[in-house]
Amino acid sequence: MHRILARLALAILLLAALVVAPAAAQVHAVEDGATFPNRTIRIVVPFPAGGPSDIVARLIGQKMSEDWGQPVIIDNRPGANTVIGAQAVAKAAPDGHTLLMAIDSTLTMNQYLYRSLSYDPLNDFAPITTTAKSMSLVAVSAATGPQTVKVLMAKARAMPGKLNYGGGTITTQLMGVMFNKAAGLDIVYVPFKGTPETVQGLLTGSVDLIYAASAIVMPLAQSGQIRLLARMDSRKHPSLPDLPTMADAAELPGFEDVSVWLGLVAPKGTPKAIVDKLQRKVTEILADPAVRERSERTGNYVATSTPEEFSAFIVKEADRWSKVLKEANIRYD
């Protein structure tokens, strides 16, 4: 009887080992990224379709799906200054299958804009890589807007508080804040949910000027619907070699460049092997000449980094904007 019981116990142990071993191997495989991705990847874009972050996400998603043989869907979740989309990803499973195409405000500004933020920009995400920097342009109506920045400034000084400007992100709002301060103007801010809505506001006459990504305003400028006055960046736009910087157009020495940047993050706790695998793939995709050309044609200039570099960049940018926001006394709650 004792021998039978011993053999039975041994058989149970062996059976348990056979069951546990594959499970342990599977866990190890997931942790080292060997089986990733094994289902649909979702990239959350916290803006409506058609904006800069949406364009970059779709370029990456299409090639990622082709290379990895898994569907990649773009999930547009606009609203609340990117808080809705960011919160959704912060609460997602940390397995690399849910990602966020974050904008600078998501990771560096919102923490200073809200007293009670539903996510922690620095601690709820695993940075993967920066993806692009867009170029913002100052635009007015071609039919009724001023011909130059100097004419705009003269009109604003003659009508303090009567002109307004639109922006689809906190960064574009701050462009106007910084310009107002540097030039001593009072141009009122009108918020929009994203760049496409901002442009529509200009076209319908809801605002007098806008700060918007070149990807969106260039076609309208080429069709003669809007007029471009300046760029908020020291880099030259390849299609607009003669468009002056805002600093030069307004004769404001030292006026700071303001670039809107994008970056891909995963939920905190995503295994490093998966983060690194995603970083390598995204960097590879954006290094492809055809992809780079398509991205930069829309005004999204490719800019990649390691996870460590991206993490340090976020901290540095957060420190920079905390000072600007404090001085401007801007809060959302």
N, C-alpha and C positions, 0 to 999 in steps of 0.2 A: 504493500500500500504506500509506504514511504517513497519507494522508487517511482511509483506511478505519479504521486503528487509532485515529486521533484521534477520528473520529466514534463509534467503538465505546466509547472511553473516556468521551466526553461523555455518551453514552446511559446508561452505567453510573452516572455521577455523578448524572444527573437521576433515574434510577430510585431510587438510594439516598436522594436528597433527598425523594422522594415517600414513601418508607417511613419515614424518620426524622421528617419533619415532623409527621405525625399522632401518633407516639409522644411527641414532645416536647410537643405540644399537650395530650396526655392527661396527662402528668406535671404540666404547669402547671395543668391543670384540677383535678387531685387536690389539688395544693398550695394552690390558692386556694379549695378547698371547693366548686367548682362542681358536681362530680359526686357529692359526698357527701350522703347515703349511697347506695351502689349495691348493697347486699346486706343481709342480716340483721345487726341490731345486737344484741349480747349484753351485758346488764348483769349483772355478777357481784355477788351479794349474799353476803357471808361469814357468813351466819347461816341457820338453818332458815327455811322458809316460815312466815309468820304474824307475824313480829316487826316492829318499827317500820321498819327499813331495807327489809324486803321489801315492806311496804305502800306506802312512798313510791316505791320502784322500779317497782312495778306501776302506780301511778297515772301516773307519767311515761311508762313504756313503752307503755301503751295509747294515750295521746294522741299520742305521738311516732310510733307506727306509723300511726295514722289520718292524721296531717298529712303524713308523708313517704312513705306508701305502701310502706314496707318493714317486714318482720316485726321485732319486738323481743321477744327472749326473756329471761326472768329465770332466771339460772343460780345456784341456791342451792348454795354451797360452804362449809358450816360447818366449824368446827374450828380448833384451835390458836390461839385468841384472834384470829381473822380472818386469820392468816398464810397459810393455804391459799388462800383467795380472792385475797388481795393478791398473792401470788407468781404466781398464774396470770395476772393482768392485767399485772403488771410485765414478764412475759416475752412478752406478746402483741404482735402487729404494731401499730406506732404509726400506725394509719390511722383511728382514731375508731370502729371497728366493735366494739371490745371495751372496756367501761367498768367501773369499780368503784364501787359505792355504798358508800363507806367510812364507817366510824364513827370517832369521835374517837380511840379507842385504836389504830386502824390506822395513823393518820398522826402521832400525837403521843406515844403512850405505849410502843408496842412496842419502839422503839429503846432504851428504858431498861430494858426487862424481859428482853431476850434479849442474851446476850453475842455470839451469832452469828446475826443475823437474815438471812433469805434474800432480803430486799429492803431497799432504802433508802427510808424514808418520805419524805424530803425531796428525793431526787434521781432516783427511779425513776418518778415520776408527773408528769403535767401537770394541775394543778388546773383544774377547770372552774367549779364554783360550789358553795357550800353549798346545801343543799336544805331542811333542816328541823331544828328543835330539838324534842326530845320532853320530856315532863315526867315525872320519876320520882316514884312515890308509895311510901310505906311501908305495907305491908299485913301483916296477921296473919290467922289463922284466925278466922272469925266464931264458931265453936263453942267454941274453947279459948283463943283469944288474949286479951291484955289489952284493956281498953276505951280506954286513953289511952297516950300516950307516957310520961307520968310513972309510970304503973303498970308499964309495960314496964321502965323504968329501975330502979324499986325491985326488981322481980323479978330483973333481971340483977345487981344489986348483992348480992342475997341468995344468988345462985347463980353466982358468977364462973366463967366458962369452961364453963358447962353449957348455956346457950342458944346457938343458932346462927342465922345469917342466910344467905340465898341471893341470888346475883346472876348474871346471864348475861353480863356484860361486866366488863372491868377497871374501868370507870367506876363501875358499881354496887358492885363490891368496895370501891373507894376511898370510896364514900359511907359504907359501914359502918366503914371504917378511920377516917375523919374524925369520924364520930359517936362511935365508941368513945373516941377521943382527947379530943374536946371534953367528953364527959360522964364520962370516967374509968371506962369500962365494959370488960368482957372478954366480948364476944359473938363466937363463932367463925365464920369464913367457910366456906361450903360452895359450891364452884364448880359452875355449870351451863353448858351449851353455848349457851344462848340464853334469851330471856325466856319462851317457852312452857314450856320444861323447868323453869325457875325457879318458875313458877306451879304446875306440877304437883307440884313438891317441897313447896310449902306445903300444897296440897290433900291430899297423902298423909301429911303430918306429918313429912316428912324434915327440914324446917327450921321454926323458930319464927316467923320474919318474913322478908320479902323487900323488896328495892328493885327496882321494876319499872316499866316504862313504863305510863302511864295508859291507852294504847290497849289493853293486854292485860288489866289488872286491873279496869277500870271495869265491864265486863259482869258479872264475877264478884261485884263488890261490889253491883251492882244486883240480882243474883239472890240475895243473902244468903249466899253461900259464904265470902266473905272480908270483913274489916273494914279500912277505910282509916284510918290514924292521922295522917298528915301528908304534906306535899308537900316535895320537895327543891328548891324553886324559889320565887322571890319573886313570879313571875307567878301570878295566880289562874286556876284552871281554871274555864271557863264553867259546867260542870255541877256543880262543887263549890265554890261561893263561900264556904262556911263552913269548908272544910278548912284547918287552920292550916299554916303553914310548920313545918319541923322545928325551926327556931330558936325560934319562939314556943311550940310545943308542949313543947319540952324546956327552955325558958327558958335558951337558950344565945346570948347576944348576940354578934354577929359571926360566928356559924356560917355558913360560906360556901355560897352557892348552887352547886349542881352540876347542870348541864344536859348531857344527852347530845345531841350534834349529829351530823348526817349531811352528807356532801358527795360530789359526783360527780367522779371523776378519770379520766384516760386514761393510757395508757403514755407515758413520756417520749419525746420526739421526735415526738409527734403534731403535725402542722402547725398553726400558730397560727390559720390561717383556719378549720380544722375545729374547734378548741377554741372559738373565738369563735362559730361557727355553733351548736355544741351549747349553749353558754352562753345564747345568745339564745333558742333553742328551749325549753330547760328553764325559763328565767325566764318566758317567755311562757306556758308550760303552767301553772306554779305561780301565776301572777298571775290566771289564769282564776277567777272567783268560785266556779264549781261545783267545780272541782278543789280550790281552797283550802278550801272548806267540807268536802269529803269528807276531805281530809287532816287538818284541824284537829278534825274530829269524832272522829278516832281518836287524838288527842293529839299529832299531828305538826304543830307550828306552822311554817308556811312561813318560810324565811329564805334569801334568795338573795344572791349577791354577784358581782362581776366576778372573772375568774381571778386578777388581781393582788391584789385584796382577800382572796380565799380563801388565796392563797399566804402573804400576810403574817399572816393569822389563824392558819394552821397553825404558823408559826414561833413566834408569841406563845404559843399553847396548849402547844406542846412545852416551852417554857421554864417555863411555869407548872407542868405536871405532873411535870417532871423533879425539881423540888424536893420535891413531895409524895411521889413514889415513893422518893426517896433517904431521906427522913425515915422513911417506913414500912418501908424495907428490904425491898421486894418485888422478887423476881426469879423468872423462870420457868426459868432454866437456870444 
